[in-house]
Amino acid sequence: AQSTSAALSPRHQRKAWQEAAMVAMSREANTAPFGPVAAREVRRFFGTEPTPLTLLKVAAKNWGLGGIYVKDESKRLGQQAFKVFGATFAMAKLLAKRSGVSLEDVSGLADLRTRYEAKFGADAPTTFVTCTDGNHGRAVAWAAKQLGQKAVVYMPKGSAQARVDHVRAHGGECTVTELNYDRTVDMAFQSAKEHGWTVLQDTTAPGYTEIPTWIMQGYTAMADEALEQMKALDGSSPTHVLLQVGVGSMAGAVLGYLVEAAGDGPRAMALTLEPENAACAFKSAMRGDGEMETVDGDLETMIAGLACGEPSALGWPILAKHVDGGFFWMKDGLAGNGMRSMKAEGVEAGECGGAGLGLLGRLMAQGCDRAEELRKKLGLDEKSRVLIFNTEGATDPENYKKQLALPDVPPTASDFGFAPALPVADGEQPPAAKRLRCGAEP
């Protein structure tokens, strides 16, 4: 069973399982579940209009790029973040499975709730438990409310009160712990075991991959929409894509989609980015062998939604095999730069949402030899069409207001780090790298 008995997941058990799983899974880096078929199933089920795709004309001109395209997930289902499609799709898949129906035969959330309650009754809801830095928990609470279920949400220490309030506004129970994100995940699994609850988490664990897979499939819809919108807007496709990494589920899902959609043809070069103090993908990439590393400590960062120290065993193999532009960590101040640049062109971006544009702006900075060398290796120039996902809006209004009032931070010699793309088995290179091979850190 995938639900309650995803079972107790103390850190040593989960880490040992992830390391063993990585050995097997990394050989396949399975992108098949995250292709266009899955994305269109998600889009059909929700039946909503795509979120906006915005061209940042000023930033592109100032930085000498052909185009910067921002997929604005702050508009997703009124929940200010992409997470709502992932959590809701996974909850819907599970309830449909328990009801003995295919989600393909369900016409939406209301229909699914009616079918579920007809079989189990309206007074027998499932309690879904999760850990979140904010957006995922809000999404779980929203989905539970729509589907007549219950949500229990744990947050790591230091979580913004506004994000707690968002969960409670949808009827979810919310507790802020004194633990970091990864230990709070363990707490969620422990509570599920003790109370008979169902874990709804994009983090993998022993015997727990089905629900994380469904969550990741929910994330593919925004990639499908973005490529469709770029074609409709100016007939283009992205040459580069910047992907934020927490545990790697979003990045793995979007990159998996791009790999599947491209088939044997070329696709956008993928770059990942993380906060300096929670750079588990960067640290894993620095090993050079495709295996996973974790980051310990408080994981303190303004970019709260990316403050995760342990990669997903579903997401990391995809990143290890298919990230061909490299793995970056960045200082928090660069995310603030991105938030202000987004705002200047009419896009509301929170810390995670602004991070991609902030890193891009740093890489395009003039007068920096290191940035210039990387630009050349990555092919970032006047012909580049860069796709960025604004993964959240101002979900912490207090910090958003604070960041908009600050001046941009200037480039420094130590405001980002870079790990090159990992070698691919049998000497093969991913499609984008066939056009341009990324070198070592300058």
Buried (B, 14 or more C-beta within 10 A) or exposed (E): EBBBBBBBBEBEBBBEBBBEBBEEBBEEBBBEBBBBEBBEBBBEBBEEEBBBBBBBEEBBEEBEBBBBBBBBBBBBBEBBBBBBBBBBBBBBBBBBBBBEBEBEEBEBBEEBBBBBBEEBEEEEBBBBBBBBBBBBBBBBBBBBBBBBBBBBBBBBBBBBEBBBEBBBEBEBBBBBBEBBBBBBBBBBBBBBBEEEBBBBBBBBBBEBBBBBBBBBBBBBBBBBBBBBBBEEEEEBBBBBBBBBBBBBBBBBBBBBBBBBBBEEEEBBBBBBBBBBBBBBBBBBBBEEEBBBBBBEEBBBBBBBBBBBBBBBBBBBBBBBBBBBBBBBBBBBBBBBBBBBBBBEBEBBBBBBBBBBBBBBBBBBBEEBEBBBEBBEBBBBEEEBBBBBBBBBBBBBEEBBEEBBEEEBBEBEEEBBBBBBBBEBEEEEBBBBBEEBEBBEEE
